[in-house]
């Protein structure tokens, strides 16, 4: 599976953000429908047309005007015809996090926080026009570079991400406050860092220095899910990435994630996803070993 890295020196000096119309690039990896992943965040704006993006075996359909929001590393493939007005804004996480001195900022955004929410955000025509203005301003600033352009680009991106978070929360009726609930953000961060070796509620409660009941209550209040459900979701997601981005066998992945036997890993994976690890992999990369 192909992995796309950010071209930091595309414009000569290092720049960790870019914005362009999709027809300006060949976009072969998108139009080909091949499974791929990126090292950067992507925000697509489709004013017209329709299509679908597949993540984790789920196909999400959309019709313009709509925004598609994709975090790094998550394998995806597209089924769409690129229209002339299709735009994309891409950026590296550190472009915002270092500026804000908040390494949890992107995790506070529902659509980038890996909370199992859909990547598709339908928007109204007036909302699309407002978003398009920010895309255009970012593109213009990149193409007409000045010494203070980095600061203005961060301001445009910050406004864009906050607006999208508001629209997303309204559309999907999400009520958990990810700005107040810093503990839950630390929990999600710890999950990504330790899921390979820590897979119980007690282990994460200990890392957060709270009891398991408090952690469960936080998860229920914010996401309507138990802490164990979120742990299992992160575990499955991490295993899915291994299945699609490495040539490891199912047995090797199960061993790496501390399952006592391959059969236990297969049983767990099938219980959560409805299919075996081998079946999941063969959907996308049938030539790899199982």
C-alpha positions in Angstrom: 0.0 0.0 0.0 1.3 3.4 -1.0 2.1 6.0 1.7 2.2 9.7 0.7 4.5 12.0 2.6 4.3 15.8 2.9 6.5 17.7 0.4 8.0 20.2 2.9 10.2 21.9 0.4 7.8 22.1 -2.5 8.1 25.9 -2.5 11.8 26.1 -1.6 11.7 27.0 2.1 10.1 24.6 4.5 6.3 24.9 4.6 4.1 22.5 6.4 0.8 23.5 4.8 -0.5 23.5 1.2 -3.7 24.2 -0.5 -4.7 23.6 -4.2 -7.4 22.6 -6.6 -7.3 18.8 -7.1 -7.1 19.2 -10.9 -3.9 21.1 -10.5 -2.2 17.8 -9.6 -2.5 14.5 -11.2 -4.2 13.0 -8.2 -3.6 9.6 -9.6 -3.8 7.9 -6.2 -7.2 9.3 -5.6 -8.7 8.7 -9.1 -7.3 5.2 -9.3 -9.3 4.0 -6.3 -6.1 2.4 -4.7 -5.8 2.0 -1.0 -3.2 4.5 0.5 -2.3 6.4 3.6 -0.7 9.8 4.3 1.6 11.3 6.8 -0.5 14.5 7.0 -4.0 15.8 7.7 -6.3 16.4 4.7 -9.4 18.6 4.4 -11.3 18.2 1.1 -13.9 20.7 -0.1 -16.3 19.4 -2.7 -18.7 22.1 -3.9 -20.3 19.8 -6.5 -20.3 16.2 -7.6 -20.5 13.1 -5.5 -18.4 10.1 -4.5 -17.3 7.9 -1.7 -14.3 7.3 0.5 -13.7 4.0 2.2 -12.1 3.9 5.7 -11.8 0.7 7.8 -13.9 -1.2 5.4 -16.8 1.3 5.7 -17.8 3.2 2.6 -18.9 6.8 3.2 -20.9 8.4 0.4 -21.1 12.1 0.0 -22.6 14.7 -2.3 -21.5 18.3 -2.7 -21.3 20.7 -1.0 -19.5 18.6 1.5 -16.2 18.5 3.4 -14.1 15.3 3.9 -11.8 15.3 6.9 -9.0 12.7 7.1 -6.3 12.3 9.8 -2.8 10.9 9.0 -2.0 7.2 8.7 -5.6 5.9 8.3 -5.8 3.7 5.2 -8.3 5.0 2.7 -9.4 4.7 -0.9 -11.7 6.9 -3.1 -14.4 6.3 -5.6 -15.1 9.7 -7.3 -14.7 11.8 -10.3 -12.7 14.9 -9.6 -14.6 18.1 -10.5 -12.8 21.4 -11.4 -13.8 23.1 -8.2 -12.6 20.3 -5.8 -10.1 21.7 -3.3 -7.8 20.2 -0.7 -5.9 21.7 2.2 -3.2 19.6 3.7 -0.9 20.2 6.7 1.4 18.5 9.2 0.3 18.4 12.8 3.2 20.4 14.1 2.3 23.4 11.9 -0.5 24.1 14.4 0.6 22.3 17.6 3.9 24.2 17.9 2.2 27.5 17.2 -0.5 26.9 19.8 1.9 25.2 22.3 -0.9 22.6 22.7 -0.1 19.1 21.5 -3.7 18.1 22.2 -5.3 20.7 19.9 -6.0 18.5 17.0 -7.3 15.8 19.3 -9.9 18.3 20.5 -11.5 18.3 17.1 -14.2 15.7 16.7 -13.3 14.8 13.2 -9.5 14.3 13.8 -9.7 12.8 17.3 -10.1 9.2 16.2 -13.5 8.9 18.0 -15.1 6.7 15.4 -17.0 9.6 13.8 -17.7 9.8 10.1 -15.2 11.7 7.9 -18.0 13.3 5.9 -19.5 16.7 6.8 -22.4 17.8 4.6 -22.5 21.6 4.6 -25.0 24.2 3.4 -24.3 26.5 0.4 -23.6 29.5 2.7 -21.3 27.4 4.9 -19.5 26.1 1.8 -19.0 29.7 0.6 -17.5 30.7 3.9 -15.1 27.7 3.9 -14.2 28.3 0.2 -13.1 31.8 1.2 -10.6 30.5 3.7 -9.3 27.9 1.2 -8.8 30.6 -1.4 -7.1 32.9 1.1 -4.7 30.1 2.1 -4.0 29.3 -1.5 -3.4 32.9 -2.4 -1.0 33.4 0.6 1.0 30.4 -0.4 1.3 31.6 -4.0 2.2 35.2 -3.0 4.7 34.5 -0.2 5.7 37.2 2.3 7.9 37.1 5.4 4.9 36.9 7.7 2.9 34.4 5.6 3.4 31.5 8.0 1.5 33.5 10.7 -1.4 34.4 8.5 -1.6 30.8 7.2 -1.9 29.5 10.8 -4.6 32.0 11.5 -6.6 30.9 8.4 -6.1 27.2 9.3 -7.1 27.8 12.9 -10.3 29.6 11.9 -11.1 26.8 9.4 -10.6 24.0 11.9 -12.7 25.7 14.6 -15.5 26.5 12.1 -15.5 22.9 10.9 -15.6 21.6 14.5 -18.6 23.7 15.2 -20.4 22.5 12.0 -19.4 18.9 12.7 -20.7 19.0 16.3 -24.0 20.6 15.2 -24.5 18.2 12.3 -23.8 15.0 14.3 -25.4 16.4 17.5 -22.2 15.9 19.6 -22.3 17.4 23.1 -19.1 16.3 24.8 -16.8 19.3 25.6 -13.4 18.4 24.4 -12.0 21.7 25.5 -12.9 21.2 29.1 -12.3 17.4 29.3 -8.5 17.4 29.2 -8.4 14.0 31.0 -10.3 12.3 28.2 -7.9 13.8 25.6 -5.0 12.4 27.6 -6.7 9.0 27.7 -7.0 9.0 23.9 -3.3 10.1 23.6 -2.3 7.3 25.9 -4.3 4.8 23.9 -2.4 5.6 20.8 0.9 5.4 22.6 0.4 2.2 24.6 -2.3 0.2 22.9 0.2 -2.5 21.8 1.1 -3.4 25.4 -1.8 -2.0 27.6 -5.3 -3.2 26.9 -7.3 -2.9 30.2 -9.2 -0.2 31.9 -7.2 -0.5 35.1 -3.9 0.1 33.2 -5.1 3.4 31.7 -6.8 4.5 34.9 -3.4 4.0 36.7 -1.6 6.1 34.0 -4.2 8.8 34.5 -4.0 8.5 38.2 -7.8 8.0 38.7 -10.0 5.0 39.5 -11.6 3.0 36.8 -15.1 4.2 37.7 -14.1 7.8 37.1 -12.6 6.9 33.7 -15.7 5.1 32.7 -17.8 8.0 33.7 -15.7 10.4 31.6 -16.0 8.1 28.6 -19.7 7.8 29.0 -20.2 11.5 29.4 -18.1 12.5 26.4 -18.7 9.7 23.9 -21.5 7.6 25.3 -19.2 4.6 25.3 -17.4 2.7 28.1 -13.7 2.9 28.5 -13.3 -0.7 27.5 -15.2 -0.1 24.2 -12.8 2.8 23.4 -9.8 0.6 24.2 -11.1 -2.2 22.0 -11.8 0.3 19.2 -8.3 1.7 19.4 -6.9 -1.9 19.5 -8.8 -3.0 16.4 -7.9 0.2 14.5 -4.2 -0.3 15.3 -4.4 -4.0 14.2 -6.2 -2.9 11.0 -3.4 -0.5 10.2 -0.9 -3.3 10.7 -2.9 -5.6 8.4 -3.0 -3.0 5.6 0.4 -1.4 5.9 2.7 -4.3 6.7 3.4 -7.7 5.4 3.1 -9.4 8.8 1.0 -12.5 9.1 -2.1 -12.6 11.2 -0.2 -14.7 13.8 2.7 -12.2 13.9 0.3 -9.3 14.5 -1.6 -11.2 17.2 1.8 -11.9 18.9 2.9 -8.3 18.7 -0.3 -7.2 20.4 0.1 -9.7 23.3 -2.6 -12.2 22.3 -1.8 -15.5 23.9 -2.8 -17.4 20.7 -3.6 -16.5 17.1 -7.1 -18.0 17.6 -7.8 -15.5 20.4 -6.7 -12.6 18.2 -8.9 -13.8 15.4 -11.9 -14.3 17.8 -11.5 -10.8 19.2 -11.1 -9.1 15.8 -14.1 -10.9 14.4 -16.2 -10.1 17.5 -15.6 -6.4 17.1 -15.6 -6.1 13.3 -17.7 -9.0 12.1 -15.0 -10.5 10.0 -11.6 -12.2 10.5 -8.3 -10.4 10.1 -7.5 -12.3 6.9 -10.9 -11.5 5.4 -10.4 -7.8 6.3 -7.0 -7.7 4.7 -8.1 -9.6 1.6 -10.7 -7.0 0.9 -8.0 -4.5 0.1 -4.7 -6.4 -0.4 -5.4 -9.9 -1.4 -1.8 -10.7 -2.4 -0.5 -10.4 1.2 -0.1 -13.5 3.4 -2.7 -14.3 6.1 
